[in-house]
Amino acid sequence: MRRNRSKTHPAASQPRSDRQAHSQEHDSYGLRGKLPDPTVCPTCGAMYRDGRWIWGSAPADAQRTECPACRRSADDYPAGIVTLRGAFAAEHREEIRSLLRHVEERERKEHALKRIMAIREDGDALVVTTTDWRLARGIGEALHHAYQGELDQRFSEAENVTRVDWER
């Protein structure tokens, strides 16, 4: 049986900062209106249908517009940055890379705009950039679930990016 929270519960009047900070009105790569159905991205082949980007085959006469994920990748402007540090991360780089790709693959099947842009080494850290802030959070949570360690997530309004730091 599902329980409903009372409207008088103290938390009911509190704003959800994680949702407010990431609304589309703050995202310069978000759509400002609906695209014609169907629209296909010429770069990745994702199709815009019924108000969302999905994977599928589009008809030959479909409108062509680059999707927000491809625009972000081309501009090298990530929505999420995950930084992995620590001796454990250094010793288990390949295993961690495999986990990162697995999380991306799982998310990308359902959400065409959730992609890893790059995985690069920056000194003793491994830095992962993503096209979606939720994917960055999901990667951080998957790392924390699999390997424990310290996880810190924050949104920077100035940069319009979610930063996730994981260390063990």
Contacts in CASP RR format, 6 or more apart in sequence:
PFRMAT RR
TARGET T0000
AUTHOR 0000-0000-0000
METHOD contacts of the structure
MODEL  1
MRRNRSKTHPAASQPRSDRQAHSQEHDSYGLRGKLPDPTVCPTCGAMYRD
GRWIWGSAPADAQRTECPACRRSADDYPAGIVTLRGAFAAEHREEIRSLL
RHVEERERKEHALKRIMAIREDGDALVVTTTDWRLARGIGEALHHAYQGE
LDQRFSEAENVTRVDWER
5 11 0 8 1.000
5 12 0 8 1.000
6 12 0 8 1.000
18 155 0 8 1.000
21 155 0 8 1.000
21 157 0 8 1.000
22 133 0 8 1.000
22 134 0 8 1.000
22 155 0 8 1.000
22 162 0 8 1.000
24 30 0 8 1.000
24 31 0 8 1.000
26 157 0 8 1.000
26 160 0 8 1.000
27 79 0 8 1.000
27 160 0 8 1.000
28 160 0 8 1.000
29 68 0 8 1.000
29 71 0 8 1.000
29 72 0 8 1.000
29 77 0 8 1.000
29 79 0 8 1.000
30 68 0 8 1.000
31 68 0 8 1.000
34 51 0 8 1.000
35 48 0 8 1.000
35 51 0 8 1.000
35 63 0 8 1.000
35 65 0 8 1.000
36 63 0 8 1.000
37 48 0 8 1.000
37 49 0 8 1.000
37 50 0 8 1.000
37 51 0 8 1.000
38 47 0 8 1.000
38 48 0 8 1.000
38 49 0 8 1.000
38 58 0 8 1.000
38 59 0 8 1.000
38 62 0 8 1.000
38 63 0 8 1.000
39 47 0 8 1.000
39 48 0 8 1.000
39 49 0 8 1.000
39 58 0 8 1.000
39 62 0 8 1.000
39 63 0 8 1.000
39 64 0 8 1.000
39 65 0 8 1.000
40 46 0 8 1.000
40 47 0 8 1.000
40 48 0 8 1.000
40 58 0 8 1.000
40 62 0 8 1.000
40 63 0 8 1.000
40 64 0 8 1.000
40 65 0 8 1.000
41 47 0 8 1.000
41 48 0 8 1.000
41 53 0 8 1.000
41 64 0 8 1.000
41 65 0 8 1.000
41 66 0 8 1.000
41 67 0 8 1.000
41 70 0 8 1.000
42 64 0 8 1.000
42 66 0 8 1.000
43 66 0 8 1.000
43 67 0 8 1.000
43 70 0 8 1.000
43 74 0 8 1.000
44 67 0 8 1.000
44 69 0 8 1.000
44 70 0 8 1.000
44 112 0 8 1.000
45 55 0 8 1.000
45 56 0 8 1.000
45 58 0 8 1.000
46 53 0 8 1.000
46 54 0 8 1.000
46 55 0 8 1.000
46 56 0 8 1.000
46 67 0 8 1.000
46 69 0 8 1.000
46 112 0 8 1.000
46 113 0 8 1.000
47 53 0 8 1.000
47 54 0 8 1.000
47 55 0 8 1.000
47 56 0 8 1.000
47 57 0 8 1.000
47 58 0 8 1.000
47 62 0 8 1.000
47 112 0 8 1.000
48 54 0 8 1.000
48 65 0 8 1.000
48 67 0 8 1.000
53 67 0 8 1.000
53 68 0 8 1.000
53 69 0 8 1.000
53 111 0 8 1.000
53 112 0 8 1.000
53 113 0 8 1.000
54 112 0 8 1.000
55 109 0 8 1.000
55 112 0 8 1.000
66 74 0 8 1.000
67 112 0 8 1.000
67 113 0 8 1.000
68 113 0 8 1.000
68 131 0 8 1.000
69 112 0 8 1.000
69 113 0 8 1.000
69 114 0 8 1.000
69 115 0 8 1.000
69 131 0 8 1.000
69 132 0 8 1.000
72 78 0 8 1.000
72 79 0 8 1.000
72 117 0 8 1.000
72 131 0 8 1.000
73 115 0 8 1.000
73 117 0 8 1.000
73 131 0 8 1.000
76 117 0 8 1.000
78 117 0 8 1.000
78 129 0 8 1.000
78 130 0 8 1.000
78 131 0 8 1.000
78 161 0 8 1.000
79 130 0 8 1.000
79 131 0 8 1.000
79 132 0 8 1.000
79 133 0 8 1.000
79 136 0 8 1.000
79 160 0 8 1.000
79 161 0 8 1.000
79 162 0 8 1.000
80 129 0 8 1.000
80 130 0 8 1.000
80 132 0 8 1.000
80 133 0 8 1.000
80 135 0 8 1.000
80 136 0 8 1.000
80 161 0 8 1.000
80 162 0 8 1.000
80 163 0 8 1.000
80 164 0 8 1.000
81 127 0 8 1.000
81 128 0 8 1.000
81 129 0 8 1.000
81 130 0 8 1.000
81 136 0 8 1.000
81 161 0 8 1.000
81 162 0 8 1.000
81 163 0 8 1.000
81 164 0 8 1.000
82 127 0 8 1.000
82 128 0 8 1.000
82 129 0 8 1.000
82 130 0 8 1.000
82 136 0 8 1.000
82 139 0 8 1.000
82 140 0 8 1.000
82 143 0 8 1.000
82 164 0 8 1.000
82 165 0 8 1.000
82 166 0 8 1.000
83 122 0 8 1.000
83 125 0 8 1.000
83 126 0 8 1.000
83 127 0 8 1.000
83 128 0 8 1.000
83 163 0 8 1.000
83 164 0 8 1.000
83 165 0 8 1.000
83 166 0 8 1.000
84 96 0 8 1.000
84 125 0 8 1.000
84 126 0 8 1.000
84 127 0 8 1.000
84 128 0 8 1.000
84 143 0 8 1.000
84 166 0 8 1.000
84 167 0 8 1.000
85 124 0 8 1.000
85 125 0 8 1.000
85 126 0 8 1.000
85 165 0 8 1.000
85 166 0 8 1.000
85 167 0 8 1.000
86 124 0 8 1.000
86 167 0 8 1.000
86 168 0 8 1.000
87 168 0 8 1.000
88 147 0 8 1.000
88 149 0 8 1.000
88 168 0 8 1.000
89 96 0 8 1.000
89 125 0 8 1.000
89 126 0 8 1.000
89 166 0 8 1.000
89 167 0 8 1.000
89 168 0 8 1.000
90 124 0 8 1.000
92 147 0 8 1.000
93 126 0 8 1.000
96 126 0 8 1.000
96 143 0 8 1.000
96 147 0 8 1.000
97 119 0 8 1.000
99 142 0 8 1.000
99 143 0 8 1.000
99 146 0 8 1.000
100 116 0 8 1.000
100 119 0 8 1.000
100 128 0 8 1.000
100 139 0 8 1.000
101 116 0 8 1.000
103 135 0 8 1.000
103 138 0 8 1.000
103 139 0 8 1.000
103 142 0 8 1.000
104 114 0 8 1.000
104 115 0 8 1.000
104 116 0 8 1.000
104 135 0 8 1.000
104 139 0 8 1.000
107 114 0 8 1.000
107 134 0 8 1.000
107 135 0 8 1.000
107 138 0 8 1.000
108 114 0 8 1.000
108 115 0 8 1.000
111 132 0 8 1.000
113 131 0 8 1.000
113 132 0 8 1.000
114 130 0 8 1.000
114 131 0 8 1.000
114 132 0 8 1.000
114 134 0 8 1.000
114 135 0 8 1.000
115 130 0 8 1.000
115 131 0 8 1.000
115 132 0 8 1.000
115 135 0 8 1.000
116 128 0 8 1.000
116 129 0 8 1.000
116 130 0 8 1.000
116 131 0 8 1.000
116 135 0 8 1.000
117 129 0 8 1.000
117 130 0 8 1.000
117 131 0 8 1.000
118 127 0 8 1.000
118 128 0 8 1.000
118 129 0 8 1.000
119 126 0 8 1.000
119 127 0 8 1.000
119 128 0 8 1.000
120 126 0 8 1.000
120 127 0 8 1.000
121 127 0 8 1.000
128 136 0 8 1.000
128 139 0 8 1.000
130 136 0 8 1.000
130 139 0 8 1.000
133 155 0 8 1.000
133 161 0 8 1.000
133 162 0 8 1.000
136 162 0 8 1.000
136 163 0 8 1.000
136 164 0 8 1.000
137 153 0 8 1.000
137 162 0 8 1.000
137 164 0 8 1.000
139 164 0 8 1.000
140 151 0 8 1.000
140 153 0 8 1.000
140 164 0 8 1.000
140 166 0 8 1.000
141 151 0 8 1.000
143 151 0 8 1.000
143 166 0 8 1.000
144 151 0 8 1.000
144 166 0 8 1.000
147 168 0 8 1.000
148 168 0 8 1.000
149 166 0 8 1.000
149 167 0 8 1.000
149 168 0 8 1.000
150 165 0 8 1.000
150 166 0 8 1.000
150 167 0 8 1.000
150 168 0 8 1.000
151 164 0 8 1.000
151 165 0 8 1.000
151 166 0 8 1.000
152 164 0 8 1.000
152 165 0 8 1.000
152 166 0 8 1.000
153 162 0 8 1.000
153 163 0 8 1.000
153 164 0 8 1.000
153 165 0 8 1.000
154 162 0 8 1.000
154 163 0 8 1.000
155 161 0 8 1.000
155 162 0 8 1.000
155 163 0 8 1.000
156 162 0 8 1.000
156 163 0 8 1.000
END
